[in-house]
Structure formats: structure tokens, C-alpha cells
Amino acid sequence: QLQFVESGGGLAQPGGSLRLSCAASQFTLDYFAIGWFRQAPGKEREGVACIDGSGGSTNYADSVKGRFTISRDNVKNTVSLHMDSLKPEDTGVYFCTTSYIFPACQQKPGSYWGQGTQVTVSS
């Protein structure tokens, strides 16, 4: 069974940076387009950024364009999300899973959620 493991979250001040990492157990990630999603308290889970299997195509939510960068290292079998210029509204639990790329990052049917990693942006 494909299981995703997210890591790298933590506490950051506004304007700070964090790097999140996504890994999948048992299976190589280069077969899959992967997206990062986040869920803030009281809000619906939303797509943040996604990347295709080769890394050739990416898509971002408007709210994070210019601040977040998604990348993948298929040798290391990881997908990363570099978050810069963090804002309090970036706070939430971040998840990775298989994703559509266009027209927007969206979980694919049959994919699984991991436990996520908490990102808190606060002064």
C-alpha cells in the first residue's frame, strides 16, 4: 500500500522559511505526479503546489506563487516544498499525495493521505 510521509514542518516567523519533504514508502515517486496540500483549522484542504513525474511541469496556487517552490529528486525519491516569505495564513497541516497538475493541483481518486506535517507561522 502506498503511504506518504511528510516531514520538515515547524514554527517559523513571518518572512521566514521552511522546507518540507515528501516520501512514499515501498514505491518510487517518479511514477507519480505529486501535489502538496494544506489544511488550516476550520478551512477546507486546498492544493498548494504540484509537480509531474519527471519534474517538467509544475503548478501553484495563486496565494503561494513567487514564494513557494516545488521540486523533486527522483534519485532520492523525494518531493520537496521550499517555502519562503512565510505568512501567518500559510499556517496549516501540509500533506502530499498523488495529484492532477492542470487545471489545478487536485488529489487523484484512490490516493492516500499521510499524517501531514504542521506548519505554524506566527510572531
C-alpha positions as CSV (number, residue, x, y, z in Angstrom):
1,Q,0.0,0.0,0.0
2,L,1.3,3.4,-1.0
3,Q,1.9,5.6,2.1
4,F,3.1,9.1,2.1
5,V,5.4,10.6,4.8
6,E,5.6,14.3,5.2
7,S,8.3,16.0,7.3
8,G,10.0,19.3,7.8
9,G,7.3,21.4,9.3
10,G,7.7,23.5,12.4
11,L,7.4,27.0,13.7
12,A,8.5,30.0,11.7
13,Q,8.2,33.7,12.0
14,P,6.5,35.7,9.3
15,G,9.0,36.2,6.5
16,G,10.8,33.0,7.4
17,S,11.4,29.9,5.5
18,L,10.8,26.2,5.8
19,R,11.5,23.2,3.7
20,L,9.1,20.3,3.6
21,S,9.8,16.8,2.3
22,C,7.6,14.1,1.0
23,A,8.5,10.5,0.6
24,A,6.5,7.4,-0.3
25,S,7.0,4.0,1.2
26,Q,7.7,1.0,-0.9
27,F,7.2,2.7,-4.3
28,T,9.3,5.0,-6.3
29,L,7.8,8.5,-6.6
30,D,9.0,9.1,-10.2
31,Y,5.9,7.2,-11.4
32,F,3.6,9.8,-9.9
33,A,2.7,13.4,-10.2
34,I,2.7,14.7,-6.6
35,G,1.0,17.6,-5.0
36,W,1.3,19.4,-1.7
37,F,-2.0,20.3,0.0
38,R,-2.7,22.2,3.2
39,Q,-5.5,22.5,5.6
40,A,-5.9,25.3,8.1
41,P,-8.2,25.0,11.1
42,G,-11.8,25.4,10.0
43,K,-10.9,25.5,6.4
44,E,-11.1,23.1,3.5
45,R,-8.0,21.3,2.3
46,E,-6.5,23.1,-0.7
47,G,-3.9,22.4,-3.3
48,V,-0.7,24.4,-2.9
49,A,1.8,23.1,-5.5
50,C,2.2,20.1,-7.6
51,I,4.7,18.6,-10.0
52,D,4.6,15.9,-12.6
53,G,6.6,12.6,-12.5
54,S,9.6,14.0,-14.3
55,G,9.6,17.4,-12.8
56,G,8.9,19.0,-16.2
57,S,5.6,20.6,-15.3
58,T,4.5,22.4,-12.1
59,N,1.5,24.3,-10.9
60,Y,1.0,26.6,-7.9
61,A,-1.9,28.1,-6.1
62,D,-2.0,31.9,-6.7
63,S,-1.5,32.5,-3.0
64,V,1.9,31.0,-3.0
65,K,3.3,31.9,-6.4
66,G,6.7,33.5,-6.1
67,R,7.1,32.3,-2.6
68,F,7.0,28.5,-2.7
69,T,8.9,26.2,-5.0
70,I,8.2,22.5,-5.5
71,S,10.9,20.2,-6.7
72,R,11.6,16.6,-6.9
73,D,14.7,14.4,-6.7
74,N,13.8,11.1,-8.2
75,V,17.2,9.6,-7.2
76,K,16.4,10.3,-3.6
77,N,12.7,9.5,-4.2
78,T,11.5,12.7,-2.5
79,V,9.4,15.7,-3.4
80,S,10.2,18.9,-1.6
81,L,8.4,22.2,-1.0
82,H,10.6,25.2,-0.3
83,M,8.5,27.9,1.4
84,D,9.9,31.4,1.6
85,S,8.5,34.7,2.8
86,L,6.0,32.8,5.0
87,K,2.8,34.5,6.1
88,P,0.5,33.6,9.0
89,E,-2.1,32.4,6.5
90,D,0.3,29.7,5.4
91,T,-0.3,28.0,8.8
92,G,-1.8,24.6,8.5
93,V,-1.1,20.9,8.2
94,Y,0.7,20.1,4.9
95,F,0.1,16.8,3.1
96,C,1.5,15.3,-0.1
97,T,-0.3,12.8,-2.3
98,T,-0.7,11.9,-6.0
99,S,-2.2,14.8,-7.8
100,Y,-3.5,16.2,-11.0
101,I,-1.5,19.1,-12.4
102,F,-3.9,21.0,-14.6
103,P,-6.1,22.9,-14.3
104,A,-5.2,22.8,-10.7
105,C,-3.5,20.6,-8.1
106,Q,-6.1,18.1,-7.0
107,Q,-5.9,14.8,-5.3
108,K,-6.3,11.8,-7.6
109,P,-9.0,9.3,-6.9
110,G,-7.6,6.3,-5.0
111,S,-4.7,8.2,-3.5
112,Y,-4.0,8.2,0.2
113,W,-3.3,10.9,2.8
114,G,-0.4,10.7,5.2
115,Q,-0.4,12.2,8.6
116,G,0.9,15.6,7.4
117,T,3.4,17.9,8.9
118,Q,2.4,21.0,10.9
119,V,3.5,24.4,9.7
120,T,2.9,27.3,12.1
121,V,3.8,30.9,11.1
122,S,3.5,33.2,14.0
123,S,5.4,36.1,15.6
